[in-house]
Amino acid sequence: METVELGCEIRQTRPKGLVNRIRREGKIPAVIYGNNSAATAVAIASEELKARVSSASRQRIMRLKSASPELNDKHVILKELQKTPVSDQILHADFYEVDLKKPLRVAVALRFVGRAAGLADGGILSPLEREVEVECLPLEIPEAIEVDVTPLKIHDVMHVSALTFAGNVRPIFDTDFPVVTVLPPTVAEAPVAAAAAEGAAAEGAAAAPAAGEKAGEKAAEAPAKEAAGKKA
């Protein structure tokens, strides 16, 4: 697991409006907790936090660099980000302090690799899970768990117990849940439905002239009957 540095400084939590001033200064308010330590309010440069955090490496270990001795060289992982719903700007961050010598549980992304055998028969690869919980030492947290889907045929299902975990990484699960399957093709019915629709349209088009002819015949009969009545 790659370790990166993250600069931070202790911040005041009062008065309440101070948080907005911190954001205007280009910093993000954050909290560090865990490892039997009291929660600490900190501020982190916005651009630096964005550079350190990405969806592909959410569980990356970060080593804090701070002028405060109680924070400097501590190791943390990102636990939660709060963002604005529209602009996706970071509003707040939660970090969890870790002990590099103690295992912890984290969710790790699944990365599906290979080409499933069932795709050659028109099957559709369908991931059922996007991440799995594992337990390991902080520096052994993998960026992703690779899932080789090559042997999967249509209707085959791969469960979490069949995945390969490197080193001392141990999966955590109560039931052997499925993580990926290959579904049968669903587009084969489309041509049949289209043909049925075309047949119905053709029948309707053929019925329309016949109805028109009958209406014309009835319209022609009406004057004839009227003339016959006058002669009588």
N, C-alpha and C positions, 0 to 999 in steps of 0.2 A: 504494500500500500504506500502510495506516494505521500510524503509529508510536505506541507507548504507553510509559510509563515504568514501571520495575520497581525497587523498592528492594531492596537486598541488603547483606550485610555478610560480611566474611571470617570463616570459622569454623575452629576447631582440629579436627584429625582424631584426636587422641589425648587421653585414653585412648579405648578402643573404646566404652565405655558413654556417651560424650558425645553420640552421635547420638540416643540415646533421650531424653536430657535436653533436647536442642534441640526435639524433637517435643513434649515435655510443655510447653514454653514457647510452643507455638503457632506454631512455625516449621518449615520444610521444608528438610532438607539437600539441597544441589544442587552440581553441578560445572559450571564454565565452561571450555571448551577450544576449540581451533581458531585459525585465522589466525596460525599459527606461534608461538603463545604457550603457555606451560606451563599445565597444568590447574590451576585454582584452586578450592578448596573454599569454598562460600559457604552462607549461611543466608538464607531468604526467608520473610517473614511468610505464614503459610498462607492467610489470607483474601485477601491481596493477590494471591497466585499464582493462586488459584481465580478471582478476578475478571478476571485478565489472560488466562487460558487457556480456550479453548473449542474444541470439536471443529470448529466452523465456521471458525475462524481460527487453526489450528494454526501456520501459517507467518508469523504476524504479527511484525513487527520490534519488538523491545523495546529501549529505551534505559535502561541501568542508571544508577541514582542511588545513590551510595554515598559514605561518608566516606573511603573508601580511594581515593587518586588513581589507582592502577593499574586500578581498576574503573570509576570514575565516567565517564559518557558513552560507555561502550563500547556497541556494538550487538550484540544476540544474537537468535537464533531458537531456539525450543524444538525439541529433537531427540527426547527420549524422556521419558515419565512412567512411574514405577513406582507401582502402586496395589495396595491390598489386594483380594483376590478377592471378598470378601463385601460389605464396607461401601463399597468404591470410594474409600477415602481415599488421598490422595497421600502416598507414602512417600519418594520421591526424584525429582529432576528433573535432566535433562542439557540444557545450553544450548551452542549453537555460536556462537562469536564470528564476526562477519562484517565484511568491509571493504565499505563502501557503494559503493566505486568498482570493485569486482571482481564479475563475474557468478558465480553459484553455481547448483547444481542442487538442486531441491526437488520434492517430490510435491505436486500441487495437485488438489483435489477437482473432479469433474465435476458440473455441475448441468444436468439434463435439463429442457428447457423446450419448450412447445408441445404440441399433440395430434397424434400420429401418424395419418396417413391410414388406415392399416390397422386402427385401432381401430374404425372405422365398419363394418368387415366382420367384426368379432368377434375381431380379432387381439389379441395380448397384448404390450405393450412389455416388453422384457427387456434391462436394462442388463448388459453383459458386463464392464465395468470401472467402478470408482468413482473412480479418480484417474489422473493422467498425470504423468510426470516432465517438467519443463521447466527451461530454463536462462535466467536473466535477472539483472539487477542486483537487489540486495536490496529496494530501495524500489519496484521494479516487479513484485514478486510478486503475482499476482492472488489474491483470496480464493477464486475458483472459475473454472472454464472452462465457459461456457455451451454446451450442445449442443442445437441446434434440431432436434427429431425430427419436425417437421411433415410433411416430404415422404415419410417412410418408409411403405411399404406392406407387406403380409404377405410375409415372406421377405426383405425388404430388410435390408441390413446397412450400417452406417456405420463407416468405419475412422478411425483417428487422423489420417491424412493429410487427411481432409475437414473437420477441426475448424478453427475460426477462433481465432487467437491474437493478442491485441492488442499493439500497440507492438513492442518488441524481445523479447518472450517467444518462445522457440524450443522446440518439443517435442523430446524426446530419445527415439528409439526405433530399434531395429535392424531390426525387421520391422513392416510396416504392419498392426498388430493391430486386430481389430474392437472397438468400444466399446459398441455397442448394436444391437439387431435387433428385429424384430416377428415374433413366433411365430404360427403358425396357431392357431385356436381348438381347444381340447382337450375342451370340455364337451359337444360335440355327440353323443358316443358314450353319454353317461349315460342319456338317455331310451330308447335302443335296449336297453341292458343292463337297465334297469328293466322294460321291456316283456317282455323274455325271461324275467326272473325271475318276473313276474306270471303269464306263461303256464305256466311250470313248476309254480308253486304251484297254479294252477287244475287242471292235469292230475293233480296229486297228490291234490287234494281229490276229483276225480271218480273216481279209482281206488280211494279208500278205501271208499266205500259198496259198490262192486262186489265188492271183496274180502270185505266183511262179509256180503253176501248169499250168496256162495259158501260161506263158513264156516258160515252158518246152515243152508244146504241140506245140507251134510255132517253137521251135528249132528242134523238131523231124520232123515236116512237111517239113522243108527246104531241108534236104538230099533226102527225098522221091521224091520231085518235081524235084530235080536235076537228079536223076536216071531215072525218067520217060522221061526226055528230051533227055538223051543220047540214050535210046532205040529207041526213035522216029527218 
